[in-house]
Amino acid sequence: MAEMKLVILVRQDLKLPKGKLAAQAAHAAVESTLKSGKLKVVAWRAQGQKKIVLKVKDEKELLKYMQLAKDDGLKTALITDAGKTVIAPGTKTCVGIGPDNENSIDNITGELPMM
């Protein structure tokens, strides 16, 4: 089986507090994993559950990379906030991609900067 990983894209324009950012990234990791299918999840877990958190500028860039991933057949999870703390309800905060083939994900997100 190919090397597997999960990527989480986080919007930088929201300037989320660290705790809020961590919670949103965790939501993306869980939702994306649940969508990926048993075989991919088993392989990813056996390889150590590699996760990478990357920066995107804003909502437009977040949605662009999500669509590119979908167009390439990758599972994605868009996270929108409930609005109970620091941001408005329905704000799109982050996207999970994978877990899936690392090269396939890197072809889409490989040039984005890490958090």
N, CA, C and O of each residue as an XYZ file, in Angstrom:
460
protein
N       0.847     -1.190      0.000
C       0.000      0.000      0.000
C       0.885      1.244      0.000
O       1.937      1.273      0.640
N       0.448      2.256     -0.718
C       1.177      3.521     -0.813
C       1.240      4.217      0.552
O       0.450      3.923      1.449
N       2.184      5.135      0.688
C       2.240      5.961      1.890
C       0.960      6.788      1.972
O       0.502      7.339      0.971
N       0.393      6.870      3.160
C      -0.877      7.550      3.378
C      -0.683      8.759      4.289
O       0.209      8.783      5.137
N      -1.548      9.769      4.093
C      -1.566     10.882      5.033
C      -2.900     11.605      4.971
O      -3.694     11.422      4.048
N      -3.116     12.425      5.973
C      -4.280     13.288      6.084
C      -3.770     14.716      6.128
O      -2.826     15.019      6.857
N      -4.387     15.594      5.352
C      -4.003     17.003      5.355
C      -5.187     17.830      5.841
O      -6.335     17.576      5.475
N      -4.887     18.816      6.667
C      -5.897     19.747      7.149
C      -5.495     21.143      6.695
O      -4.391     21.606      6.984
N      -6.394     21.807      5.985
C      -6.171     23.172      5.514
C      -6.896     24.132      6.455
O      -8.082     23.952      6.729
N      -6.189     25.150      6.950
C      -6.751     26.094      7.912
C      -6.652     27.514      7.357
O      -5.598     27.937      6.882
N      -7.759     28.236      7.425
C      -7.786     29.636      6.981
C      -6.984     30.532      7.920
O      -7.145     30.481      9.139
N      -6.119     31.351      7.330
C      -5.303     32.274      8.113
C      -5.994     33.605      8.368
O      -5.685     34.278      9.352
N      -6.922     33.999      7.502
C      -7.569     35.298      7.653
C      -8.468     35.375      8.880
O      -8.795     36.473      9.331
N      -8.874     34.234      9.428
C      -9.738     34.243     10.611
C      -8.974     34.534     11.896
O      -9.567     34.930     12.900
N      -7.651     34.338     11.863
C      -6.806     34.575     13.040
C      -7.409     33.919     14.299
O      -7.601     34.560     15.332
N      -7.695     32.623     14.164
C      -8.316     31.876     15.262
C      -7.365     31.740     16.441
O      -6.166     31.534     16.252
N      -7.898     31.854     17.675
C      -7.063     31.542     18.845
C      -6.584     30.091     18.755
O      -7.238     29.261     18.125
N      -5.457     29.787     19.377
C      -4.857     28.449     19.263
C      -5.821     27.330     19.631
O      -5.883     26.316     18.936
N      -6.562     27.496     20.697
C      -7.494     26.453     21.121
C      -8.605     26.229     20.107
O      -8.976     25.092     19.818
N      -9.129     27.315     19.574
C     -10.190     27.223     18.565
C      -9.650     26.564     17.301
O     -10.309     25.707     16.713
N      -8.458     26.962     16.886
C      -7.823     26.374     15.705
C      -7.630     24.870     15.907
O      -7.907     24.084     15.000
N      -7.162     24.468     17.079
C      -6.951     23.048     17.357
C      -8.264     22.280     17.299
O      -8.310     21.175     16.759
N      -9.322     22.847     17.846
C     -10.627     22.179     17.828
C     -11.152     22.033     16.400
O     -11.678     20.980     16.039
N     -11.014     23.072     15.593
C     -11.491     23.020     14.215
C     -10.691     22.001     13.398
O     -11.256     21.253     12.599
N      -9.374     21.980     13.606
C      -8.532     20.997     12.910
C      -8.905     19.578     13.330
O      -8.906     18.665     12.504
N      -9.219     19.392     14.605
C      -9.630     18.071     15.081
C     -10.946     17.655     14.435
O     -11.107     16.499     14.044
N     -11.882     18.585     14.322
C     -13.142     18.284     13.622
C     -12.857     17.808     12.198
O     -13.433     16.823     11.735
N     -11.962     18.517     11.509
C     -11.636     18.166     10.121
C     -11.003     16.785     10.041
O     -11.323     16.004      9.144
N     -10.104     16.477     10.976
C      -9.439     15.175     10.975
C     -10.450     14.050     11.176
O     -10.414     13.044     10.468
N     -11.343     14.220     12.132
C     -12.328     13.177     12.427
C     -13.287     13.001     11.250
O     -13.497     11.881     10.784
N     -13.862     14.088     10.774
C     -14.851     14.001      9.687
C     -14.239     13.423      8.422
O     -14.843     12.573      7.768
N     -13.063     13.873      8.082
C     -12.403     13.383      6.875
C     -12.088     11.894      6.992
O     -12.273     11.139      6.037
N     -11.615     11.477      8.158
C     -11.304     10.063      8.385
C     -12.562      9.203      8.259
O     -12.527      8.134      7.650
N     -13.658      9.665      8.830
C     -14.907      8.909      8.767
C     -15.412      8.728      7.335
O     -16.102      7.752      7.039
N     -15.071      9.658      6.450
C     -15.514      9.594      5.051
C     -14.602      8.750      4.161
O     -14.985      8.409      3.042
N     -13.412      8.409      4.635
C     -12.382      7.855      3.757
C     -12.511      6.372      3.426
O     -11.911      5.915      2.453
N     -13.253      5.631      4.182
C     -13.402      4.214      3.896
C     -12.441      3.364      4.713
O     -11.315      3.771      4.995
N     -12.897      2.192      5.083
C     -12.172      1.345      6.026
C     -10.764      0.976      5.568
O      -9.824      1.050      6.359
N     -10.603      0.581      4.306
C      -9.281      0.138      3.843
C      -8.242      1.255      3.935
O      -7.106      1.014      4.345
N      -8.621      2.458      3.560
C      -7.675      3.579      3.638
C      -7.349      3.921      5.084
O      -6.200      4.203      5.421
N      -8.356      3.896      5.923
C      -8.130      4.214      7.334
C      -7.238      3.167      7.994
O      -6.348      3.515      8.770
N      -7.465      1.897      7.695
C      -6.634      0.828      8.265
C      -5.178      1.002      7.830
O      -4.267      0.892      8.650
N      -4.960      1.272      6.553
C      -3.594      1.464      6.046
C      -2.946      2.688      6.687
O      -1.786      2.635      7.096
N      -3.679      3.774      6.773
C      -3.174      5.024      7.366
C      -2.813      4.817      8.831
O      -1.764      5.276      9.285
N      -3.663      4.139      9.561
C      -3.383      3.869     10.978
C      -2.156      2.981     11.140
O      -1.343      3.200     12.038
N      -2.019      1.988     10.281
C      -0.873      1.075     10.359
C       0.443      1.804     10.085
O       1.502      1.375     10.543
N       0.373      2.909      9.338
C       1.566      3.681      8.998
C       1.834      4.826      9.985
O       2.772      5.597      9.783
N       1.043      4.946     11.028
C       1.308      5.964     12.047
C       0.414      7.177     12.000
O       0.647      8.134     12.739
N      -0.608      7.174     11.155
C      -1.592      8.255     11.090
C      -0.985      9.630     10.803
O      -1.268     10.592     11.518
N      -0.161      9.729      9.770
C       0.470     11.014      9.421
C      -0.598     12.076      9.154
O      -1.526     11.876      8.370
N      -0.432     13.221      9.840
C      -1.315     14.373      9.657
C      -0.462     15.614      9.442
O       0.536     15.819     10.133
N      -0.856     16.430      8.493
C      -0.145     17.664      8.198
C      -1.164     18.805      8.196
O      -2.232     18.682      7.595
N      -0.839     19.913      8.863
C      -1.719     21.076      8.889
C      -1.065     22.176      8.058
O       0.073     22.574      8.304
N      -1.820     22.657      7.064
C      -1.314     23.646      6.115
C      -2.161     24.914      6.156
O      -3.330     24.887      6.542
N      -1.550     26.016      5.753
C      -2.217     27.318      5.733
C      -2.814     27.621      4.366
O      -2.203     27.348      3.332
N      -4.020     28.190      4.375
C      -4.579     28.833      3.190
C      -4.936     30.258      3.586
O      -5.190     30.539      4.757
N      -4.955     31.166      2.597
C      -5.162     32.583      2.885
C      -6.550     32.889      3.428
O      -6.702     33.600      4.421
N      -7.568     32.336      2.755
C      -8.930     32.775      3.031
C      -9.935     31.722      2.566
O      -9.552     30.639      2.124
N     -11.210     32.047      2.668
C     -12.261     31.106      2.283
C     -12.165     30.721      0.813
O     -12.355     29.556      0.462
N     -11.877     31.676     -0.034
C     -11.780     31.392     -1.472
C     -10.711     30.331     -1.749
O     -10.949     29.392     -2.508
N      -9.544     30.481     -1.138
C      -8.461     29.512     -1.337
C      -8.808     28.163     -0.698
O      -8.486     27.114     -1.257
N      -9.455     28.183      0.454
C      -9.886     26.954      1.122
C     -10.786     26.141      0.196
O     -10.586     24.940      0.014
N     -11.776     26.810     -0.385
C     -12.730     26.127     -1.258
C     -12.089     25.682     -2.574
O     -12.466     24.654     -3.137
N     -11.127     26.455     -3.055
C     -10.408     26.077     -4.279
C      -9.682     24.748     -4.095
O      -9.800     23.850     -4.929
N      -8.929     24.626     -2.997
C      -8.173     23.389     -2.765
C      -9.098     22.212     -2.458
O      -8.811     21.077     -2.837
N     -10.204     22.484     -1.772
C     -11.167     21.418     -1.517
C     -11.719     20.888     -2.846
O     -11.832     19.677     -3.035
N     -12.061     21.793     -3.760
C     -12.617     21.364     -5.047
C     -11.580     20.612     -5.877
O     -11.908     19.618     -6.524
N     -10.328     21.079     -5.864
C      -9.272     20.362     -6.583
C      -9.125     18.933     -6.053
O      -8.950     17.991     -6.826
N      -9.198     18.786     -4.738
C      -9.092     17.455     -4.125
C     -10.277     16.582     -4.543
O     -10.099     15.422     -4.914
N     -11.471     17.140     -4.481
C     -12.671     16.392     -4.887
C     -12.576     15.979     -6.352
O     -12.896     14.845     -6.709
N     -12.132     16.910     -7.197
C     -12.017     16.637     -8.632
C     -11.041     15.493     -8.902
O     -11.150     14.792     -9.909
N     -10.086     15.315     -7.987
C      -9.087     14.249     -8.124
C      -9.526     12.960     -7.426
O      -8.751     12.009     -7.330
N     -10.764     12.930     -6.941
C     -11.296     11.720     -6.322
C     -10.955     11.527     -4.857
O     -11.168     10.446     -4.309
N     -10.429     12.564     -4.213
C     -10.082     12.469     -2.795
C     -11.286     12.849     -1.933
O     -12.086     13.706     -2.309
N     -11.403     12.205     -0.783
C     -12.468     12.541      0.165
C     -12.080     13.811      0.911
O     -10.924     13.996      1.292
N     -13.063     14.680      1.111
C     -12.832     15.928      1.830
C     -13.909     16.135      2.883
O     -14.989     15.549      2.810
N     -13.601     16.971      3.854
C     -14.574     17.350      4.876
C     -14.429     18.843      5.141
O     -13.404     19.297      5.651
N     -15.463     19.601      4.788
C     -15.491     21.041      5.047
C     -16.087     21.267      6.430
O     -17.169     20.766      6.735
N     -15.384     22.018      7.260
C     -15.843     22.290      8.617
C     -16.383     23.719      8.683
O     -15.710     24.678      8.308
N     -17.615     23.827      9.170
C     -18.229     25.136      9.400
C     -18.522     25.259     10.888
O     -18.958     24.301     11.526
N     -18.281     26.431     11.429
C     -18.388     26.629     12.862
C     -19.832     26.850     13.297
O     -20.632     27.427     12.561
N     -20.152     26.388     14.492
C     -21.491     26.563     15.061
C     -21.714     27.988     15.558
O     -22.854     28.396     15.782
N     -20.633     28.744     15.731
C     -20.764     30.150     16.116
C     -21.016     30.390     17.590
O     -21.581     31.420     17.960
N     -20.612     29.468     18.432
C     -20.877     29.621     19.864
C     -19.768     30.347     20.618
O     -19.932     30.670     21.794
N     -18.646     30.606     19.958
C     -17.552     31.269     20.672
C     -17.066     32.511     19.927
O     -17.627     33.592     20.109
N     -16.046     32.380     19.103
C     -15.362     33.574     18.590
C     -15.658     33.947     17.137
O     -15.242     35.018     16.697
N     -16.353     33.114     16.386
C     -16.649     33.444     15.000
C     -18.130     33.217     14.701
O     -18.824     32.516     15.437
N     -18.594     33.814     13.626
C     -20.016     33.758     13.273
C     -20.455     32.347     12.879
O     -19.672     31.587     12.309
N     -21.710     31.998     13.183
C     -22.230     30.692     12.770
C     -22.099     30.505     11.257
O     -22.344     31.428     10.481
N     -21.709     29.292     10.853
C     -21.591     28.987      9.427
C     -20.270     29.361      8.791
O     -20.071     29.127      7.599
N     -19.355     29.944      9.568
C     -18.049     30.309      9.019
C     -17.286     29.045      8.640
O     -17.146     28.127      9.449
N     -16.795     29.006      7.406
C     -15.988     27.874      6.931
C     -14.575     28.055      7.467
O     -13.886     29.009      7.105
N     -14.143     27.132      8.336
C     -12.855     27.308      9.018
C     -11.723     26.482      8.438
O     -10.595     26.962      8.333
N     -12.015     25.229      8.054
C     -10.957     24.362      7.567
C     -11.522     23.201      6.754
O     -12.730     22.969      6.721
N     -10.618     22.485      6.104
C     -10.976     21.333      5.275
C     -10.005     20.209      5.572
O      -8.796     20.428      5.648
N     -10.533     19.005      5.740
C      -9.716     17.812      5.826
C      -9.680     17.128      4.472
O     -10.698     17.054      3.784
N      -8.513     16.629      4.085
C      -8.352     15.870      2.835
C      -7.673     14.551      3.187
O      -6.585     14.535      3.762
N      -8.329     13.443      2.834
C      -7.791     12.127      3.130
C      -8.376     11.578      4.410
O      -9.420     12.046      4.866
N      -7.716     10.583      5.004
C      -6.434     10.012      4.615
C      -6.512      9.282      3.271
O      -7.485      8.602      2.946
N      -5.427      9.465      2.512
C      -5.335      8.870      1.185
C      -3.869      8.839      0.773
O      -2.973      9.159      1.555
N      -3.655      8.449     -0.463
C      -2.306      8.352     -1.012
C      -1.585      9.696     -0.871
O      -2.070     10.728     -1.336
N      -0.425      9.661     -0.224
C       0.335     10.882      0.047
C       0.674     11.643     -1.235
O       0.559     12.868     -1.268
N       1.086     10.944     -2.280
C       1.441     11.610     -3.534
C       0.241     12.294     -4.170
O       0.371     13.389     -4.718
N      -0.913     11.668     -4.104
C      -2.127     12.271     -4.670
C      -2.474     13.564     -3.946
O      -2.839     14.557     -4.575
N      -2.360     13.548     -2.618
C      -2.651     14.757     -1.838
C      -1.591     15.823     -2.098
O      -1.915     16.999     -2.257
N      -0.317     15.408     -2.140
C       0.772     16.364     -2.380
C       0.661     17.033     -3.745
O       1.059     18.187     -3.899
N       0.123     16.322     -4.740
C      -0.065     16.923     -6.065
C      -0.979     18.139     -5.995
O      -0.886     19.028     -6.841
N      -1.853     18.191     -5.006
C      -2.796     19.290     -4.872
C      -2.317     20.328     -3.852
O      -2.393     21.531     -4.103
N      -1.824     19.856     -2.702
C      -1.513     20.772     -1.595
C      -0.016     20.961     -1.343
O       0.367     21.680     -0.421
N       0.821     20.332     -2.142
C       2.254     20.292     -1.872
C       2.975     21.621     -1.781
O       4.047     21.701     -1.182
N       2.405     22.671     -2.366
C       3.094     23.969     -2.324
C       2.566     24.893     -1.233
O       3.054     26.013     -1.079
N       1.576     24.434     -0.479
C       1.030     25.267      0.606
C       1.982     25.250      1.802
O       2.622     24.232      2.066
N       2.082     26.375      2.532
C       2.974     26.416      3.697
C       2.369     25.688      4.896
O       1.150     25.622      5.055
N       3.254     25.143      5.735
C       2.824     24.483      6.967
C       2.478     25.535      8.012
O       2.939     26.675      7.960
N       1.652     25.113      8.958
C       1.298     26.000     10.091
C       2.526     26.258     10.933
O       2.451     26.975     11.930
